[in-house]
């Protein structure tokens, strides 16, 4: 399931002419694209996470540093 997701994601991003050339980082950790997708899905998808201001929860679930002041903004931007 994870591998199929990643293949589909890379294909989608390439087709829209914004290929993933390198995986983004949050703090000093590389983002696990599958984990961030599942975390957002679990909380109700992008619109709900954004509307309810739950991006910090997603960041925390990814194991981010608790002291980060820009965690929510960076997480949403990378997603």
Buried (B, 14 or more C-beta within 10 A) or exposed (E): EEEEEBEEBEEEEEEEEEEEEEEBEBBEEEBBBBBBBBBBEEBEEEEEBBEEEBBBBBBBBBEBEEEBEEBBEBBBEBB
